[in-house]
Amino acid sequence: MEDTPLSALFIALIVCLASSAFFSAAETAMMAINRYRLAGKVRKGFRPAVRTQKLLNETETLLGIILLGNTIINTASATLATLITARLFAGNEFALGIAVLLVAFAILVLSEATPKVIAATHPEPVAYFASGPLALLLRLFYPAVWLVNVFVDALLRLMHLRKHKNNDTALSPDELRLLVLESGRFMEKKHHTILLNLFELAKITVDDVMTPRHQMEMVDLDMPADLLRQQLFTSHHSRLPIYAGNPDNVLGILPARKLLSLTEDNTDADAVRSLMRQPYFIPSGTPLFTQLQNFQENHRRMGLVVDEYGELLGLVTLEDILEQMIGEFTTHSPATTSPFARQSDGSLLLDGASSLRDLNRKLKLGLPTNGPKTLNGLILEYFEDIPETGTCMVIAGQRLEVVQTQDRSIRVVRLYPQ
């Protein structure tokens, strides 16, 4: 070393610092690269991506070659700095200490912090660039890396720590939902909304979207023939639940299109019985995603929701579930009114039977949905009694006023603006 020119030592020191910067950047880029974007490039056959994927599949050996190279290079940098200082300031211990500090600062700034920040900001191009040299170095120094990993494995066993295979890239439903939330700016708003709604299908039940029993249009076969014909031929629904005497005793579902085969003269209870289909019952609390699959498997579009005692609670259709995913359809019954009406003072008059989930979605409210499903039920639970007209309250930060009550329920509620 004494015969080595001083210029050669300086060049070697610069090369060591640059090499250390390469290993530092490669480590950060490999760990920070987006695995899903990388997988997409691999499917397209992008060679640097394929090479990077192979290295990441063997994380232990990848980290082994990076750390091995970085350790050797940094040691060489410190040694070269000592030799250069000894040549320039022989016997000056203070100068030697300053040189060590300068080399440490250079390694920290030039070989660690700066390349790692660059790699963290642009992980893909850095990882693709570094994958070639790393793959070559891994082939050349594989025995040394293998030996290092043997000692690492032995130390982990001694500490009773188990290594996990590199299969932690799978996302849980909550993590996947968070990924969709954060990727909203990369897709159309409508598509983004639909994807988010899909995650909610497993949490929402048929009780949240069903038409309550008291709002269902049902046909009683025991009514007089003229009234029966009038109800059948004036209904705006495509499917009608049929019962005889007791609404809990649903006999079947009548598709409205089958009425085309009848005339007013031959439309009676027996004719309706011959056309109706067996009812399809849905247990209360069934998640929407499960029910969507059940509709598909049973080739049904409508079902009757019943509780554990078999009592009828309401009706849910395929359209009700689809609306939770893609928004409301426009094919509503003419008799159906808007669940809210805006007043001149800015307040809204809400139907007490309105679904809390629908109100939250349409009006951007935060009403609790983990208990009652309707606005009427929420207020009754809040007071534990039927409030009088004019009673005001604040629920979830929303100021509400009972406008009208009828038949032991709240029919109209006023929502005041914030």
Secondary structure, DSSP 4 states (H G I P E B T S, - for coil): -TTS-HHHHHHHHHHHHHHHHHHHHHHHHHHHS-HHHHHHHHHTT-HHHHHHHHHHHTHHHHHHHHHHHHHHHHHHHHHHHHHHHHHHSTT-HHHHHHHHHHHHHHIIIIIIIHHHHHHHHSHHHHHHHHHHHHHHHHHHTHHHHHHHHHHHHHHHHHTT-----S-TTPPPHHHHHHHHHHTGGGS-HHHHHHHHHHHHTTT-BHHHHSEEGGG---EETTS-HHHHHHHHHH---SEEEEESSSTTSEEEEEEGGGGGG--SSS-SHHHHHHH-B---EEETT-BHHHHHHHHHHHT-SEEEEE-TT--EEEEEEHHHHHHHHH---S---TTPPPSEEE-TTS-EEEETT-BHHHHHHHH------SS-SBHHHHHHHHHTS-PPTT-EEEETTEEEEEEEEETTEEEEEEE---
